[in-house]
Amino acid sequence: MAVSADCRISLSAPSCLRGSSGLTRHIKLGTFCNGELMGKKLNLSQLRSSSTNLSKKKIQMSLTSVAGETKVQETESEKRDPRTVASIILGASMGVYVFKKEILLNLLRWRFPTANDFGSEIIPFSAKEFYVNAYLFNDYWEDIGTIRSFFEANLALTEHPPAFSFYDAAKPIYTSRRNLPPSKIDGSKLIDSIISHGSFLTNCLVEHSIVGIRSRIGSNVQLKDTVMLGADFYETEAEVASLLAEGKVPIGIGENTKIKECIIDKNARVGKNVIIANSEGVQEADRSSDGFYIRSGITVILKNSVIRDGAVI
């Protein structure tokens, strides 16, 4: 396998790298990214003068202390009491690190052979001995490591204008090619929403929502403040008719269903006349046996789950 001298690796745990000698052998400068982050590219040409770099964004609740322009003094992984930093705006590590290979291997194999985290173990101690440089990143960045942050980051893409744009010709975004046809929308009303390829929407209302690939939304469905991830495959019209005749639920959302503030994972089957609204305002619930759970007030319909006709969540 050919490996570029400058390589971006989406592994955030040091333990993943210790056994990757075949990969790291040809790398001079490595970029290590947290897979839960959404953000624009870093300009690596600005980072090559130091032993270690970490990207950081200015937000409230400091996690990284920086001296002068970019020299890192110290880091801490725990959140501070908001009362003690209410008037301070410093930097939070974005979990993106650039190392020189020799320094990285030294740290992983000899200095910290049992360390399992860059942010809380390796970086803080490295800052005391090596020149650790911080790249101040002021563009779009979101940590989507929680259900609430994932939900809000996705729905924010429907805003006008969005904080992050997929339509910037100077910074194109490439998705996996699935060779799907355009979506077919019949008699439906769409408000502030994004509809992905290969979907079928029939006489429905979709408001402030994301609709993923191969989604099927039936007649008189109301979808609001929802992230629907779509499906991995299609069911034919004959298969859908057969399932309905047997009293079963096809992939997608059945007619007359109302859904609000929800994440619908892939291949979920939501029946007819269902209401998903969390009207009681439940914040946390584990109902995986029923095909869903609730996190931070957001209902999450599990992958491949079935929500029967007439259910109320």
MOMO-V491779 format. One record per residue. RES is the residue in one small letter. PHI is phi in radians with two decimals (NA if undefined). Layout:
RES|PHI  RES|PHI
This chain:
m|NA  a|-1.41  v|-2.17  s|-1.17  a|-1.12  d|-1.87  c|-2.25  r|-1.75  i|-2.12  s|-1.57  l|-2.24  s|-1.74  a|-1.74  p|-1.00  s|-1.07  c|-1.25  l|-1.65  r|-1.06  g|-1.62  s|-1.86  s|-1.10  g|-1.12  l|-1.44  t|-1.38  r|-1.03  h|-1.76  i|-1.67  k|-1.67  l|-2.34  g|-1.96  t|-1.93  f|-2.05  c|-2.10  n|-1.44  g|-1.20  e|-1.63  l|-1.74  m|-1.98  g|-3.06  k|-1.53  k|-1.16  l|-1.55  n|-1.54  l|-1.18  s|-1.11  q|-1.55  l|-2.00  r|-1.53  s|-1.57  s|-2.06  s|-1.27  t|-2.45  n|-2.24  l|-2.36  s|-1.56  k|-2.53  k|-2.15  k|-1.32  i|-2.52  q|-1.23  m|1.30  s|-1.18  l|-2.08  t|-2.35  s|-1.76  v|-2.12  a|-1.68  g|1.08  e|-1.37  t|-2.44  k|-1.25  v|-1.39  q|-1.62  e|-2.76  t|-2.35  e|-2.55  s|-1.61  e|-1.45  k|-1.34  r|-1.41  d|-1.09  p|-0.97  r|-1.20  t|-1.53  v|-2.23  a|-1.04  s|-1.76  i|-2.03  i|-2.09  l|-2.11  g|-2.07  a|-1.99  s|-1.14  m|-1.54  g|1.33  v|-2.06  y|-2.20  v|-2.12  f|-2.11  k|-1.29  k|-1.01  e|-1.07  i|-1.15  l|-1.08  l|-1.13  n|-1.06  l|-1.14  l|-1.27  r|-1.60  w|-2.02  r|-1.39  f|-2.32  p|-1.18  t|-1.91  a|-1.19  n|-2.15  d|-2.59  f|-1.21  g|-1.16  s|-1.75  e|-2.09  i|-1.29  i|-1.08  p|-1.01  f|-1.32  s|-1.11  a|-1.12  k|-1.45  e|-2.05  f|-1.95  y|-1.47  v|-1.83  n|-1.85  a|-1.81  y|-1.65  l|-1.40  f|-1.78  n|-2.01  d|-1.66  y|-1.22  w|-2.76  e|-2.45  d|-1.52  i|-1.95  g|-1.44  t|-2.11  i|-1.04  r|-1.09  s|-1.20  f|-1.08  f|-1.07  e|-1.21  a|-1.13  n|-1.20  l|-1.17  a|-1.12  l|-1.18  t|-1.54  e|-1.27  h|-2.18  p|-1.39  p|-1.32  a|-1.12  f|-2.21  s|-1.99  f|-1.52  y|-1.96  d|-1.54  a|-1.11  a|-1.34  k|-2.35  p|-1.17  i|-1.95  y|-1.92  t|-1.80  s|-1.14  r|-1.35  r|-2.02  n|0.94  l|-1.57  p|-1.30  p|-1.08  s|-1.27  k|-1.91  i|-2.15  d|-2.01  g|0.97  s|-1.95  k|-2.05  l|-2.03  i|-2.25  d|0.82  s|-2.40  i|-2.14  i|-1.99  s|-1.45  h|-1.16  g|1.25  s|-1.74  f|-2.20  l|-2.08  t|-2.20  n|0.81  c|-2.18  l|-2.03  v|-2.13  e|-2.27  h|0.83  s|-2.49  i|-1.98  v|-2.02  g|-1.40  i|-1.11  r|1.04  s|-1.31  r|-2.11  i|-2.17  g|-1.43  s|-1.16  n|1.12  v|-1.35  q|-2.06  l|-2.08  k|-2.38  d|0.88  t|-2.33  v|-1.93  m|-1.87  l|-1.43  g|1.60  a|-2.49  d|-1.54  f|-2.73  y|-1.68  e|-1.89  t|-1.22  e|-1.03  a|-1.15  e|-1.15  v|-1.09  a|-1.09  s|-1.15  l|-1.10  l|-1.12  a|-1.13  e|-1.55  g|1.37  k|-1.73  v|-1.95  p|-1.27  i|-1.14  g|2.02  i|-2.09  g|-1.34  e|-1.11  n|1.12  t|-1.60  k|-2.13  i|-2.30  k|-2.51  e|0.85  c|-2.52  i|-1.97  i|-1.92  d|-1.29  k|-1.12  n|1.11  a|-1.25  r|-2.08  v|-1.89  g|-1.33  k|-1.43  n|0.98  v|-1.59  i|-2.15  i|-2.11  a|-2.46  n|0.84  s|-1.11  e|-1.52  g|1.21  v|-1.10  q|-1.62  e|-2.41  a|-2.76  d|-1.98  r|-2.25  s|-1.07  s|-1.17  d|-1.74  g|1.61  f|-2.74  y|-2.53  i|-2.16  r|-2.28  s|0.93  g|1.45  i|-1.74  t|-1.39  v|-2.05  i|-1.51  l|-1.27  k|-1.05  n|1.14  s|-1.43  v|-2.19  i|-1.85  r|-1.22  d|-0.93  g|1.39  a|-1.16  v|-2.19  i|-2.08
